[in-house]
């Protein structure tokens, strides 16, 4: 007797449409690729058009330039989509320094990218999710300062703590409508952004050693590891999960 053929698996995100910000590199890029591998149709956005082109031709992914700080641009892009099942608000900016190094313009710039962009996108996406019976919003927060105090991360920590409050409030308001909202709080992840910050220090070798020293696992996290957590939160496997911050930091916060 011949063995029956195993049906082809469609993936955990099959049939879902995902909108991702800051997808040109790092965690956003890895998540766009992971979502597509799991069967989602992905709209990958970023302000960096050249880097974003690296996703052109990847099956399941289309790309689009987007400045997440521009409400009109966000409104237009979301209105063009028939449905959005998953929103990953990944765009962010890391300000270095204490409160004494923070100007009013620094504050406004960081909050515009790290928090206000989530407001713009979520406000437009939530009605589409409700009309479609629900969806998953994933917001990028951080362990640094929002969960655990970190030196020279005053403004970054303040904005990322705001993301946690934003996430819980959104989850509470729309839990009965099938819209889930969770935040992801990574520790130190080896991304192009981190490498740029390391190289900008007076002693890059020491800066890297300092980052590694605070990681209890003795290594940096990878973008793919964060992408795997985001995939879980985007999938129906996480259907009973909302309003929660997920710490993925290699034990830094314990």
C-alpha positions as CSV (number, residue, x, y, z in Angstrom):
1,X,0.0,0.0,0.0
2,X,1.4,3.4,-0.9
3,X,1.9,6.0,1.8
4,X,-0.5,8.9,1.8
5,X,1.1,12.2,0.9
6,X,1.3,14.7,3.8
7,X,-0.7,17.8,3.1
8,X,1.5,20.9,2.6
9,X,1.5,23.2,5.6
10,X,0.5,26.7,4.9
11,X,2.1,28.4,7.9
12,X,1.0,29.9,11.1
13,X,0.1,33.2,9.5
14,X,-1.5,31.9,6.3
15,X,-4.2,34.2,5.0
16,X,-3.2,37.1,7.2
17,X,-2.1,40.6,6.0
18,X,0.7,42.3,8.1
19,X,1.9,45.9,8.1
20,X,5.3,46.4,9.5
21,X,7.2,49.6,10.1
22,X,11.0,50.0,10.2
23,X,11.3,46.9,8.0
24,X,14.5,47.9,6.1
25,X,16.9,46.3,8.6
26,X,17.3,44.7,12.0
27,X,14.3,43.4,13.9
28,X,11.7,44.8,11.5
29,X,13.5,43.2,8.5
30,X,13.8,39.8,10.2
31,X,10.1,39.9,11.3
32,X,9.0,40.8,7.8
33,X,10.8,37.8,6.4
34,X,9.6,35.5,9.2
35,X,6.0,36.6,8.7
36,X,6.2,35.9,5.0
37,X,7.8,32.5,5.6
38,X,4.8,31.7,7.8
39,X,2.4,32.5,5.1
40,X,1.4,36.1,5.7
41,X,1.2,38.7,3.0
42,X,3.5,41.5,4.3
43,X,3.6,45.2,3.5
44,X,7.1,46.2,4.7
45,X,7.6,49.9,5.2
46,X,10.5,52.2,6.1
47,X,11.8,55.7,5.5
48,X,15.1,54.2,4.2
49,X,14.2,53.4,0.6
50,X,17.7,52.0,-0.4
51,X,17.8,49.4,2.4
52,X,14.1,48.6,1.9
53,X,14.9,47.5,-1.6
54,X,16.7,44.5,-0.2
55,X,13.2,43.0,0.5
56,X,12.1,43.4,-3.1
57,X,11.5,40.1,-4.7
58,X,11.1,38.2,-1.4
59,X,8.0,36.0,-1.8
60,X,5.0,37.4,0.1
61,X,6.5,40.8,0.7
62,X,5.8,44.1,-0.9
63,X,7.6,47.3,0.1
64,X,6.5,50.9,0.5
65,X,8.2,54.1,1.7
66,X,6.6,55.5,4.9
67,X,7.5,58.2,7.3
68,X,5.7,57.1,10.4
69,X,5.8,60.6,11.9
70,X,3.5,61.9,9.1
71,X,-0.1,61.4,10.0
72,X,-1.4,62.1,6.5
73,X,1.0,59.5,5.0
74,X,0.0,56.9,7.5
75,X,-3.7,57.6,6.9
76,X,-3.3,57.3,3.1
77,X,-1.4,54.0,3.3
78,X,-3.8,52.3,5.7
79,X,-6.8,53.5,3.7
80,X,-5.4,51.8,0.6
81,X,-5.4,48.3,2.3
82,X,-8.4,46.1,2.1
83,X,-7.7,44.6,5.5
84,X,-5.0,44.5,8.1
85,X,-4.7,41.5,10.4
86,X,-1.4,42.3,12.0
87,X,0.3,45.6,12.8
88,X,3.9,45.6,14.0
89,X,4.9,49.0,15.2
90,X,8.7,48.5,15.1
91,X,10.0,52.0,14.3
92,X,12.1,53.6,17.0
93,X,15.0,55.8,17.9
94,X,17.6,55.5,20.7
95,X,18.6,58.7,22.4
96,X,21.9,58.5,24.4
97,X,22.3,60.4,27.6
98,X,20.8,61.5,30.9
99,X,18.1,64.2,31.5
100,X,20.9,66.8,31.4
101,X,21.7,65.8,27.8
102,X,18.1,66.0,26.7
103,X,16.7,69.1,25.0
104,X,13.1,69.8,24.3
105,X,13.6,69.0,20.6
106,X,15.3,65.7,21.5
107,X,12.2,64.9,23.6
108,X,9.8,65.7,20.9
109,X,11.8,63.8,18.2
110,X,12.0,60.6,20.3
111,X,8.4,60.6,21.3
112,X,7.3,61.3,17.8
113,X,9.0,58.2,16.5
114,X,8.8,55.9,19.5
115,X,5.2,56.7,20.6
116,X,3.3,59.1,18.4
117,X,3.9,57.0,15.3
118,X,2.1,54.1,17.1
119,X,-0.8,56.4,17.8
120,X,-1.0,57.4,14.2
121,X,-0.9,53.8,12.9
122,X,-3.1,52.2,15.5
123,X,-5.8,54.8,15.3
124,X,-6.1,54.0,11.5
125,X,-5.7,50.3,11.8
126,X,-8.0,49.5,14.7
127,X,-11.2,50.2,12.8
128,X,-10.1,47.9,10.0
129,X,-9.4,45.2,12.5
130,X,-12.7,45.6,14.2
131,X,-14.5,45.4,10.8
132,X,-12.6,42.2,10.0
133,X,-13.4,40.5,13.3
134,X,-10.1,41.3,15.1
135,X,-6.4,41.4,14.8
136,X,-3.0,41.6,16.5
137,X,-1.1,44.8,17.2
138,X,2.5,44.3,18.4
139,X,4.4,47.4,19.8
140,X,8.1,47.6,20.2
141,X,9.1,48.6,23.7
142,X,12.4,47.7,25.5
143,X,13.8,46.3,28.7
144,X,16.0,49.4,29.0
145,X,14.5,51.7,31.5
146,X,10.9,50.7,30.8
147,X,11.5,47.5,32.7
148,X,14.9,48.0,34.2
149,X,16.9,51.2,34.8
150,X,19.7,51.7,32.3
151,X,22.3,54.4,32.4
152,X,22.2,57.0,29.7
153,X,18.8,55.9,28.4
154,X,16.7,58.6,30.1
155,X,14.7,59.7,27.1
156,X,14.6,56.3,25.4
157,X,13.4,54.7,28.6
158,X,10.7,57.3,29.2
159,X,9.3,56.8,25.7
160,X,9.5,53.0,25.8
161,X,7.7,53.0,29.2
162,X,5.0,55.1,27.5
163,X,4.7,52.3,24.9
164,X,3.8,49.8,27.6
165,X,1.0,52.1,29.0
166,X,-0.2,52.8,25.4
167,X,-0.3,49.0,24.8
168,X,-2.3,48.2,27.9
169,X,-4.8,50.9,27.3
170,X,-5.4,49.9,23.7
171,X,-5.7,46.3,24.7
172,X,-8.3,47.1,27.4
173,X,-10.4,49.3,25.1
174,X,-10.7,46.7,22.3
175,X,-10.4,43.3,23.9
176,X,-14.1,42.7,23.4
177,X,-13.7,43.5,19.7
178,X,-11.2,40.8,19.0
179,X,-8.2,43.3,18.8
180,X,-5.2,42.1,20.8
181,X,-2.3,44.4,21.6
182,X,1.0,43.4,23.2
183,X,4.4,44.9,23.6
184,X,7.8,43.3,23.1
185,X,10.7,44.3,25.4
186,X,14.0,43.1,24.0
187,X,17.3,43.4,25.8
188,X,20.5,44.1,23.8
189,X,20.0,42.8,20.2
190,X,22.7,42.7,17.6
191,X,21.2,45.0,15.0
192,X,22.7,47.6,12.6
193,X,21.4,50.3,14.9
194,X,23.3,48.9,17.8
195,X,26.5,48.5,15.8
196,X,26.2,52.2,14.7
197,X,25.8,53.3,18.3
198,X,28.8,51.2,19.3
199,X,31.0,52.6,16.5
200,X,29.9,56.1,17.6
201,X,31.5,55.7,21.0
202,X,35.1,56.9,21.7
203,X,36.2,53.3,22.3
204,X,34.0,50.9,20.3
205,X,35.7,47.8,21.6
206,X,35.0,48.8,25.2
207,X,31.5,49.7,24.3
208,X,30.9,46.3,22.8
209,X,32.5,44.6,25.9
210,X,30.2,46.6,28.2
211,X,27.1,45.5,26.3
212,X,28.2,41.9,26.5
213,X,29.1,42.2,30.2
214,X,25.5,43.1,31.2
215,X,24.0,40.1,29.3
216,X,23.8,37.2,31.7
217,X,23.8,34.7,28.8
218,X,27.1,36.2,27.6
219,X,25.9,37.1,24.2
220,X,23.7,39.6,22.3
221,X,20.2,38.6,21.1
222,X,19.5,38.2,17.4
223,X,16.8,39.9,15.3
224,X,15.5,36.4,14.4
225,X,14.9,35.6,18.0
226,X,12.7,38.7,18.4
227,X,11.0,37.9,15.1
228,X,10.0,34.5,16.4
229,X,8.3,36.0,19.4
230,X,6.5,38.5,17.2
231,X,5.3,35.6,15.0
232,X,3.8,33.9,18.0
233,X,2.0,37.1,19.1
234,X,0.7,37.7,15.5
235,X,-0.6,34.1,15.2
236,X,-3.8,32.5,16.4
237,X,-1.6,30.6,18.9
238,X,-1.7,33.8,21.0
239,X,-5.4,34.2,20.7
240,X,-5.8,34.4,24.5
241,X,-2.9,36.9,25.0
242,X,-3.4,40.7,25.2
243,X,-2.2,43.7,27.2
244,X,1.1,42.1,28.1
245,X,4.7,43.1,27.8
246,X,6.9,40.2,26.7
247,X,10.5,40.4,28.0
248,X,13.1,38.8,25.8
249,X,16.4,39.9,27.1
250,X,18.7,36.9,27.8
251,X,18.1,37.3,31.5
252,X,19.4,40.9,31.7
253,X,16.4,42.0,33.9
254,X,16.6,39.2,36.4
